[in-house]
Amino acid sequence: MYATRTLIILFTISALLLSGNCGPAVAADPTSGSNELRIDSVLVSLIEQVEVPAREVGQLNRMLVKEGASVQKGDVLAQIEATEAMLLMQQAKLEFTMAQLKAMNDVNLRFAQKSHEVARAELQRAEDSIKKYPKSISKTELDRLKLTAEKAELEIEQAAEESKTTKLEADLKRNAEQIAELAVQKRKVISPITGMVVQIMTREGEWVRPGDTVLRILKLDRLRAEGLINASRLQDRDLKDRPVVLLVNPGTKQQIKFKGKISFVSPEVNSVNNQTRIWAEIENPELKLKPGMRASLIIK
């Protein structure tokens, strides 16, 4: 009887101990009492990726980069055949130079001005002579001198108008030169962002049309960390631009920290779980952080 009672007591104590160990574990909030918020699981993704297209039709002559190459915004990545475009550009440059020289030439205007001065002087001498000797010059001759002076004055106006026209023609030739230069530039495949070439879709010798994708580039020096947070934890806080620390492999020897800031807090809250989306832009200058990684995010 005593042994049975002892066994019952021992069994009861064991059951209580086991039930205590198997209950739900409540982890201490490491940010309790501070302004920090922690999201245990966020997904790292790209902010920007670009499929770089051809802008002109033609044969791809040269591919200047390989997969894995780091490129800067504005770098020339590939070259489409441009011999004809180059010749047209050179022609446009020569035509502009000729038009510019013609516009700068004011010989006709200066000659017209000089002719007018001479004609006016001859007319003035004739009029002075008539005052002294009324019959020294016939009326016909006087009319001819007046006409010559008026014609010389009109020739000044004509030369001035021609000068304006030649300047406008030079402007048109300059515009044609710029169009020709643009045609040459459009045959270069240029990187629109700073990033890494991850895929080459067109090879040397292949034909491309405007809009055909030549390469794909990922922007890796700044990535996005996206996660969910319970809306009740925000407590009307303005998180926009708040600094953050992203932890990859948190709590291990391989832990890596990255800095960034909050770039977006969704105004929508999930009615089922009361969670809202949050994004942070993370600086990645050494390209150690990769899209697709999971990490923890601490909002300062």
C-alpha positions as CSV (number, residue, x, y, z in Angstrom):
1,M,0.0,0.0,0.0
2,Y,2.8,2.4,1.0
3,A,4.7,1.4,-2.2
4,T,1.7,2.1,-4.4
5,R,1.1,5.5,-2.8
6,T,4.8,6.4,-3.4
7,L,4.6,5.3,-7.1
8,I,1.5,7.5,-7.5
9,I,3.2,10.5,-6.0
10,L,6.4,10.0,-8.2
11,F,4.2,9.6,-11.3
12,T,2.3,12.8,-10.5
13,I,5.6,14.8,-10.0
14,S,7.1,13.5,-13.3
15,A,3.9,14.4,-15.2
16,L,4.0,17.9,-13.8
17,L,7.7,18.3,-14.8
18,L,7.1,17.0,-18.3
19,S,4.1,19.2,-18.8
20,G,6.2,22.3,-17.7
21,N,8.9,21.4,-20.2
22,C,6.6,20.8,-23.2
23,G,4.7,24.1,-22.9
24,P,5.1,26.9,-25.4
25,A,8.5,28.7,-25.0
26,V,8.2,32.5,-24.7
27,A,11.4,34.2,-25.9
28,A,12.4,37.4,-24.3
29,D,12.1,40.4,-26.6
30,P,15.7,41.7,-27.1
31,T,14.3,45.1,-28.0
32,S,12.0,45.4,-25.0
33,G,12.2,48.8,-23.4
34,S,14.0,50.3,-26.4
35,N,13.0,52.1,-29.6
36,E,14.2,49.2,-31.8
37,L,12.0,46.8,-33.7
38,R,13.2,43.4,-34.9
39,I,11.8,41.4,-37.8
40,D,13.2,37.9,-37.6
41,S,12.7,37.0,-41.3
42,V,13.1,39.3,-44.3
43,L,13.8,38.5,-47.9
44,V,16.6,40.2,-49.8
45,S,15.6,41.2,-53.4
46,L,16.6,43.4,-56.2
47,I,15.6,47.1,-56.4
48,E,16.5,47.4,-60.0
49,Q,17.4,45.2,-63.0
50,V,17.5,46.2,-66.6
51,E,17.2,44.4,-69.9
52,V,19.4,46.6,-72.1
53,P,18.0,46.8,-75.6
54,A,19.4,47.6,-79.1
55,R,18.3,51.1,-80.3
56,E,19.0,50.6,-84.0
57,V,18.8,47.9,-86.5
58,G,22.1,46.2,-87.7
59,Q,24.7,43.5,-87.0
60,L,26.2,43.3,-83.6
61,N,29.9,43.9,-84.3
62,R,31.5,43.8,-80.9
63,M,30.5,42.6,-77.4
64,L,32.7,44.6,-75.0
65,V,31.8,42.8,-71.7
66,K,31.3,39.3,-70.3
67,E,28.9,37.8,-67.7
68,G,30.0,38.9,-64.3
69,A,31.5,42.2,-65.4
70,S,30.9,45.2,-63.2
71,V,29.8,48.2,-65.3
72,Q,29.1,51.8,-64.6
73,K,26.2,53.9,-65.8
74,G,27.1,55.2,-69.3
75,D,29.6,52.5,-70.2
76,V,29.5,51.2,-73.8
77,L,28.7,47.5,-73.6
78,A,28.4,46.5,-77.2
79,Q,28.7,48.1,-80.7
80,I,26.3,47.7,-83.6
81,E,27.8,48.2,-87.1
82,A,28.0,51.9,-87.8
83,T,30.1,52.5,-90.9
84,E,27.4,54.2,-92.9
85,A,26.3,56.3,-89.9
86,M,29.8,57.4,-89.4
87,L,30.2,58.6,-93.0
88,L,26.9,60.4,-92.8
89,M,28.1,62.1,-89.6
90,Q,31.3,63.2,-91.3
91,Q,29.4,64.6,-94.2
92,A,27.1,66.5,-91.9
93,K,30.1,68.0,-90.0
94,L,31.6,69.2,-93.3
95,E,28.3,70.7,-94.5
96,F,27.9,72.5,-91.1
97,T,31.5,73.9,-91.4
98,M,30.8,75.2,-94.9
99,A,27.5,76.8,-93.8
100,Q,29.2,78.3,-90.8
101,L,32.0,79.9,-92.9
102,K,29.4,81.3,-95.3
103,A,27.4,82.7,-92.4
104,M,30.5,84.4,-91.1
105,N,31.3,86.0,-94.5
106,D,30.1,89.6,-94.4
107,V,31.9,90.8,-97.6
108,N,28.6,91.3,-99.5
109,L,27.2,93.4,-96.7
110,R,30.4,95.5,-96.4
111,F,30.5,96.0,-100.2
112,A,26.9,97.1,-100.3
113,Q,27.6,99.6,-97.5
114,K,30.6,101.0,-99.3
115,S,28.7,101.2,-102.6
116,H,26.0,103.2,-100.8
117,E,28.5,105.6,-99.4
118,V,30.0,106.2,-102.9
119,A,26.5,106.6,-104.5
120,R,25.5,109.1,-101.8
121,A,28.7,111.1,-102.2
122,E,28.2,111.3,-106.0
123,L,24.6,112.4,-105.5
124,Q,25.6,115.0,-102.9
125,R,28.3,116.5,-105.2
126,A,25.7,116.7,-108.1
127,E,23.2,118.5,-105.8
128,D,25.9,120.9,-104.6
129,S,26.9,121.6,-108.2
130,I,23.3,122.4,-109.2
131,K,23.0,124.9,-106.3
132,K,26.1,126.8,-107.7
133,Y,25.5,126.1,-111.4
134,P,21.8,125.3,-112.0
135,K,22.3,123.9,-115.5
136,S,25.6,122.1,-114.8
137,I,23.8,118.6,-114.5
138,S,20.8,117.5,-116.4
139,K,17.6,116.3,-114.6
140,T,18.1,112.9,-116.2
141,E,21.6,112.5,-114.8
142,L,20.4,113.7,-111.4
143,D,17.6,111.1,-111.4
144,R,20.1,108.4,-112.3
145,L,22.3,109.3,-109.4
146,K,19.3,109.3,-107.0
147,L,18.3,105.8,-108.3
148,T,21.9,104.5,-107.9
149,A,22.0,105.8,-104.3
150,E,18.6,104.2,-103.5
151,K,19.6,100.9,-105.2
152,A,22.8,100.9,-103.0
153,E,20.7,101.4,-99.9
154,L,18.4,98.5,-100.9
155,E,21.4,96.3,-101.6
156,I,22.5,96.9,-97.9
157,E,19.1,95.5,-96.8
158,Q,19.4,92.6,-99.3
159,A,22.9,91.7,-98.0
160,A,21.6,91.9,-94.4
161,E,18.7,89.6,-95.2
162,E,21.0,87.1,-97.0
163,S,23.3,87.2,-93.9
164,K,20.3,86.2,-91.7
165,T,19.4,83.4,-94.1
166,T,22.9,82.0,-94.2
167,K,23.0,82.0,-90.4
168,L,19.7,80.0,-90.3
169,E,21.1,77.6,-92.9
170,A,24.1,77.1,-90.6
171,D,21.8,76.4,-87.7
172,L,20.0,73.8,-89.9
173,K,23.3,72.2,-90.8
174,R,24.2,72.1,-87.1
175,N,20.9,70.4,-86.4
176,A,21.6,67.8,-89.1
177,E,25.1,67.2,-87.7
178,Q,23.5,66.5,-84.2
179,I,21.0,64.1,-85.8
180,A,23.9,62.3,-87.5
181,E,25.9,62.1,-84.3
182,L,22.8,60.7,-82.5
183,A,22.5,58.0,-85.2
184,V,26.1,57.0,-84.4
185,Q,25.5,57.0,-80.7
186,K,22.3,54.9,-81.0
187,R,24.5,52.1,-82.5
188,K,26.2,51.8,-79.2
189,V,24.6,49.7,-76.5
190,I,25.1,51.7,-73.3
191,S,24.5,50.7,-69.7
192,P,21.6,52.7,-68.1
193,I,22.7,51.7,-64.6
194,T,25.7,50.8,-62.4
195,G,25.6,47.1,-61.8
196,M,26.7,43.6,-62.9
197,V,26.2,41.9,-66.3
198,V,24.5,38.6,-65.5
199,Q,23.3,37.5,-69.0
200,I,24.3,38.2,-72.6
201,M,21.4,37.4,-74.9
202,T,22.9,38.5,-78.3
203,R,26.3,37.4,-79.6
204,E,28.7,39.0,-82.0
205,G,27.6,38.7,-85.6
206,E,23.9,38.4,-84.8
207,W,21.3,40.7,-86.2
208,V,19.4,43.0,-83.9
209,R,16.4,45.2,-84.2
210,P,15.3,48.2,-82.0
211,G,14.0,46.8,-78.7
212,D,15.8,43.4,-78.9
213,T,17.4,42.6,-75.6
214,V,21.2,42.5,-75.8
215,L,22.2,42.1,-72.1
216,R,20.7,41.9,-68.6
217,I,22.2,43.9,-65.8
218,L,21.5,43.7,-62.0
219,K,22.0,46.6,-59.6
220,L,23.7,44.9,-56.7
221,D,25.3,47.7,-54.7
222,R,21.9,48.5,-53.1
223,L,19.3,45.8,-52.4
224,R,15.9,45.7,-50.8
225,A,15.0,43.8,-47.6
226,E,11.3,43.1,-47.5
227,G,9.4,41.6,-44.6
228,L,6.1,41.7,-42.6
229,I,5.5,43.3,-39.2
230,N,2.5,43.4,-37.0
231,A,0.8,46.7,-37.3
232,S,0.2,46.9,-33.6
233,R,4.0,47.1,-33.1
234,L,4.2,50.3,-35.1
235,Q,2.2,52.3,-32.6
236,D,1.8,55.3,-34.9
237,R,5.6,55.5,-35.4
238,D,7.0,57.1,-38.5
239,L,9.5,54.6,-39.7
240,K,10.3,56.3,-43.1
241,D,14.1,56.8,-43.5
242,R,14.8,55.2,-40.1
243,P,18.2,53.5,-40.0
244,V,18.3,49.7,-40.0
245,V,20.8,46.9,-39.6
246,L,20.4,43.7,-41.6
247,L,21.8,40.5,-40.1
248,V,22.6,37.6,-42.3
249,N,23.2,34.3,-40.4
250,P,22.3,36.0,-37.1
251,G,23.8,34.5,-33.9
252,T,26.5,32.5,-35.8
253,K,30.1,32.9,-36.5
254,Q,29.2,33.7,-40.1
255,Q,27.0,36.6,-39.1
256,I,27.4,39.7,-41.4
257,K,25.9,43.1,-40.8
258,F,24.7,45.5,-43.5
259,K,23.4,49.1,-42.9
260,G,20.5,50.8,-44.6
261,K,17.3,52.7,-44.1
262,I,13.5,52.2,-44.3
263,S,12.3,53.2,-47.7
264,F,8.6,52.1,-47.6
265,V,5.9,51.1,-45.1
266,S,2.7,49.9,-46.7
267,P,-0.4,51.8,-45.8
268,E,-2.4,48.5,-46.0
269,V,-2.9,46.0,-43.2
270,N,-3.8,42.4,-43.7
271,S,-7.2,41.9,-42.1
272,V,-6.5,38.3,-41.2
273,N,-3.1,38.5,-39.4
274,N,-2.9,42.3,-38.9
275,Q,0.5,42.4,-40.7
276,T,1.8,45.1,-43.0
277,R,4.7,45.1,-45.5
278,I,7.9,47.0,-44.9
279,W,10.9,47.6,-47.2
280,A,14.4,48.8,-46.4
281,E,17.1,49.8,-48.8
282,I,20.4,48.1,-47.8
283,E,23.9,49.3,-48.9
284,N,26.0,46.5,-50.4
285,P,29.3,48.1,-51.5
286,E,31.3,44.9,-51.4
287,L,28.5,42.8,-53.1
288,K,28.5,40.3,-50.3
289,L,24.7,40.4,-49.9
290,K,22.8,38.4,-52.6
291,P,19.2,38.6,-53.8
292,G,17.2,35.7,-52.4
293,M,19.0,35.6,-49.0
294,R,16.9,35.5,-45.9
295,A,18.0,37.7,-42.9
296,S,16.8,39.5,-39.8
297,L,16.2,43.2,-39.8
298,I,16.6,45.6,-36.8
299,I,15.0,49.0,-37.1
300,K,16.8,51.5,-35.0
